[in-house]
Amino acid sequence: VSTYDELIAAGLRLAEAIATARAASTAFEEADAAARLARCDAIDLEAADREANLDAPKESRNCMGFHSGPNHSPPIDPDASGRDTAMGEIRSEHARAEALRTEVHSVLAAREVEAAEASLLEIAATLAPGDPPVERTLPAEQPTQSATADGTVGKAA
């Protein structure tokens, strides 16, 4: 394997590693944004649950001998509100876990880029300054007739 082939292979490895790292970074950014939005939803649900508990109908109160009238507010289901809050927290946790997974993949991809870059630089360092570039050779086309000793094509005269 020539140095040229090694250099090409290292360059391709670096290009692939960079593409993978960019994709992993994008996936992490999207997962992190989704996790943040899920957390916002969970916060909203928790606030709604607290508000539902505050607004829940209560028994008429007696204060200093005075009775308040019955509460005519529509009934609020605190169990449903609490369940919504719990589900919001669970969705937030799932989204955060996905963001963490994609962050790990992003870090690993960045390390692969560094390794590929180091390999490319190591191979490039073996090239001496002023060396002519090695050109890739392609297989030559074979003539339909064989050449003679004097360089002519066809039968010798």
C-alpha positions in Angstrom: 0.0 0.0 0.0 1.5 3.3 -1.1 1.7 6.4 1.0 -0.7 8.0 -1.4 -3.3 5.3 -0.8 -2.8 5.6 2.9 -3.3 9.4 2.7 -6.4 9.0 0.6 -7.8 6.4 3.0 -7.0 8.7 6.0 -8.7 11.6 4.3 -11.8 9.6 3.6 -11.9 8.4 7.2 -11.7 12.0 8.4 -14.4 13.1 6.0 -16.7 10.2 7.2 -15.9 11.0 10.9 -16.7 14.7 10.4 -20.0 13.8 8.7 -20.9 11.4 11.5 -20.0 14.0 14.2 -22.1 16.7 12.5 -25.1 14.3 12.4 -24.6 13.3 16.0 -24.3 17.0 17.0 -27.5 17.9 15.2 -29.3 14.9 16.7 -28.2 16.0 20.2 -29.3 19.6 19.6 -32.7 18.4 18.5 -33.1 15.9 21.4 -31.9 18.6 23.9 -34.5 21.0 22.5 -37.2 18.4 22.7 -36.2 17.6 26.3 -36.3 21.3 27.2 -39.8 21.7 25.7 -41.0 18.5 27.5 -39.7 20.0 30.7 -41.6 23.2 30.0 -44.8 21.2 29.4 -44.1 19.4 32.8 -43.8 22.7 34.5 -47.0 23.9 33.0 -48.8 20.7 34.1 -47.5 21.0 37.6 -48.6 24.6 37.8 -52.1 23.6 36.5 -52.3 20.8 39.1 -51.5 23.2 41.9 -54.0 25.7 40.5 -56.6 22.9 40.3 -56.0 22.0 43.9 -56.5 25.6 45.0 -59.7 25.9 43.0 -61.1 22.6 44.1 -64.5 22.9 45.7 -64.4 23.0 49.5 -66.9 22.6 52.2 -68.7 25.7 53.3 -66.8 27.4 56.0 -67.9 28.7 59.4 -66.0 31.7 60.6 -67.0 33.5 63.8 -70.5 32.0 63.6 -71.0 33.1 60.0 -71.5 30.5 57.3 -70.4 31.0 53.7 -72.7 29.8 51.0 -72.0 26.6 49.1 -69.3 26.6 46.4 -70.9 26.5 43.0 -67.6 26.1 41.1 -67.5 23.3 38.6 -65.9 20.2 40.1 -62.3 19.7 39.3 -60.8 16.2 39.2 -57.6 16.5 41.2 -56.7 12.9 40.4 -56.7 13.6 36.7 -54.7 16.7 37.1 -52.2 14.9 39.3 -51.9 12.1 36.7 -51.3 14.7 33.9 -48.6 16.2 36.0 -46.9 12.8 36.6 -47.2 11.9 32.9 -45.6 15.3 32.0 -42.7 14.6 34.3 -42.3 11.1 32.8 -42.2 12.5 29.3 -39.7 15.1 30.4 -37.5 12.3 31.9 -37.7 10.2 28.7 -36.8 13.2 26.6 -33.9 14.1 28.9 -32.6 10.5 28.7 -32.7 10.6 24.9 -30.8 13.9 24.9 -28.2 12.4 27.2 -27.8 9.4 24.8 -27.4 11.6 21.8 -24.9 13.7 23.7 -22.8 10.6 24.4 -22.9 9.7 20.6 -21.9 13.2 19.7 -18.9 13.1 22.1 -17.9 9.7 20.7 -18.2 11.0 17.1 -16.0 14.0 18.0 -13.4 11.7 19.4 -13.4 9.7 16.2 -12.9 12.9 14.2 -9.9 13.7 16.4 -8.5 10.1 15.9 -9.0 10.4 12.1 -7.4 13.8 12.0 -4.4 12.5 14.0 -4.0 9.6 11.6 -4.1 11.8 8.6 -1.5 14.2 10.1 0.7 11.2 11.0 0.6 9.9 7.4 1.2 13.4 6.0 4.2 13.8 8.3 5.9 10.9 6.6 5.9 12.8 3.3 9.2 14.6 2.7 9.0 18.2 1.6 9.6 18.6 -2.1 8.6 15.0 -2.9 6.6 14.9 -6.1 3.0 13.7 -5.5 2.5 10.1 -6.2 -0.1 9.8 -9.0 -2.6 7.0 -9.0 -2.0 4.7 -12.0 -4.9 3.3 -13.9 -4.6 0.0 -15.7 -3.5 0.6 -19.3 -5.8 -0.5 -22.1 -4.5 -3.5 -23.9 -4.1 -3.1 -27.7 -6.1 -5.4 -29.8 -2.9 -6.5 -31.6 0.4 -7.2 -29.9 3.3 -4.9 -30.4 6.5 -6.1 -32.1 10.0 -5.6 -30.8 10.4 -2.4 -32.9 7.3 -0.8 -31.4 5.0 -1.3 -34.4 1.7 -2.9 -34.0 0.9 -6.0 -36.0 3.2 -8.7 -37.5 6.9 -8.1 -37.8 8.1 -7.4 -41.3 
